[in-house]
Amino acid sequence: MANHKPAKPKLKTSKTAAARFSVTGTGKIMRTQGTRRARNKRTEVLNDRMEMIPISKTVAKRVRRLIPYGA
């Protein structure tokens, strides 16, 4: 008989978190800034808001649980 170990359950990726965050090659988690009330904003301001910025370390712990495979 082969030495068979029970398989670990697969971790599920939160699709909403995967859409909002991206992981860099070095492992940093990046996010975009919010674009609330974008209707009356200048295009330059909206483009600045779409830039990716790193998230804080305390929030990164929680986000890593949501995207275990770094989607």
Residue pairs with C-beta under 8 A, 6 or more apart in sequence:
11 68
11 69
13 66
13 67
13 68
13 69
13 71
14 66
14 67
17 63
17 66
17 67
18 66
18 67
18 71
20 31
20 32
21 29
21 30
21 31
21 55
21 63
21 67
22 29
22 30
22 31
22 52
23 29
23 30
23 67
23 70
23 71
24 30
27 70
28 54
29 54
29 55
29 60
29 63
29 64
30 52
30 53
30 54
30 55
31 52
31 53
31 54
31 55
32 49
32 50
32 51
32 52
32 53
33 48
33 49
33 50
33 51
33 53
34 49
35 41
35 46
35 49
35 50
38 46
41 49
55 63
